[in-house]
Amino acid sequence: MKDFTHRPDPEVRIRDYRIGAIGAGMIMAECHLAAYAEAGFQVVAIASRTKAKAAEVAQRWNIGRVHDTPEALIADTDVEIVDIAYPPDQQPALIRAALAAPHIKGVLAQKPLALSLDEARALRDEARAAGKVLSVNQNMRYDQSMQVLKQILNRGALGDPVFAQIDMHAIPHWQGFLEGYDRLTLSNMSVHHLDALRFLFGDPEEVTSLTRPDPRTSFDHSDGIVVTTLKFPGGLMALSLEDVWSGPREEGYADDQHITWRVEGTKGVAKGTIGWPTGAASTLSYNSTTETGGEWVSPAWDTMWFPHAFIGVMEQLQYAIHAGETPVLNVADNVRTMALVEAAYQSIEQGRTVRLDLTND
């Protein structure tokens, strides 16, 4: 059996740039800032819709400057990277303000980048015209099991991919602002899985999605529980299931929330779990006729998707600015993920398989 070194977490190559954080909710306070503190990244300022909330988070993470508004933070000439964790209907205006600020070198935006594919394309084009680095926080690509799976696929240990599946039975934290939107699961949860499948296998050719309302979600929504199948060039089929109901939640009911994944190829199989529903590390096991001698191998690590994946997200942006390169999580690539999500919505609305059209992307 060959001995391969797997890298579940990327190397931190640079910590040089001063970060301004916009937003003080769960994703910023519990994930971004926790990861940045562990990595030694420089967060110099914070702002949010409520200054008192921003001040509370600043005290927790030892951030020296609290601005009255996000716009004031963007105008702070000490800030070089703007890290936005804001509702997607308000995010584009902040991105545009950052692109227009001469001292801002890069922007990290949340997914979804915008509420429409056309606006996402416009932001892509405006970033290119401004000569600024715009990255989108598709952080599941930096989940440790996804990183190692990509390494296994890249060296051909599984042969040609035949079938892939991400199977989620878990309850996401739906932020309050989502109640104002009609679109729910595909835009805010499935997007993680669809982007991860693109990261692993490239762009699919066809998408078919079905949905039904989630009984637990009390506000109006067009997509609750979602099942999406993808067809890739070469014949690979993939399934992405987001069961955001996952069973009753009552006193005395044993909770079994989980996310599993599986990839089958002509020379082997890889399978694993995504640990965030239980607060555990993700897992991976694989078996290859050419690499493991037909035996299952299970690399292990202690880091987790939340918060450690966010180190890789910010590191790749800083390195891209430093090296003058395109970031791994670049806006042009993210527009293609948004186009896939849009095709899935079209499939639901039209009741048919939709051929993915990336001619504008």
C-alpha angles and dihedrals in degrees: 000000000000119000113229127184112228122201110207093174128038123243115260101235101170140022099170106115128087113234129209114200120213112196134036103207130114098287093051099038098041103031117018098040095038090054094045092051091052092048095045095242117163113248106179104167144019137193136172141167088278116044093202091057091048090050091052092052091044091056092049093052099032096246110168103210131049116189125206093232140009088248091057090052091052089052091053104109091206090068116088102169124039113209110196125199100168138125112287094239089060099035100080093061091052092047090052092049090051092047089054095050109096095211095052111097100179146004130213110202130188126244128280087051091203140345094260137039091232092057091047089054090049092053090049091053094044092052090051091049091048092050090232130137112245116184128180122219102240089156099171087079085069095050103123096238091051092050093051093042090054090052091050092049093046093058092048097244092143095041117218111355113246106171136005133184140184110193116190126184102168141109115246124210102254107206116228094245090065089074088076093058129073095212116075128150103028093048098042109027111011088052088072092055097040090050091048090052089051089049090053101039111012127241119341123225100217137027131193121183135183128185146178130187119274108241092213097054105087100190124077115276135163096211124039115144106023134192117188128181122196130198116205131196108272093036103280112152122202134188126204115189123184109185099178090172096057094166140308121314107213137137108280094019112122108231117226103176112160147148121215132176136193136188121192122195139173091263103032153334134256123195137171151138137263106226106203098097089062099029092246135125116273116251139216136189126176140182123199130181090212102036111030101029092244093303127121115250122194117194112199138205139170100223123094140212090249113075107350098061088066089068090065092046094056094037093057090052094050092047092049091054092046095047098037090239135132111266119244090240094047124168095241091058091046091054086061090054089050089050088055091050090048090051089052090054090049089052091054094045095046098037094230147091111280124210109226110243113200097163091117093045 
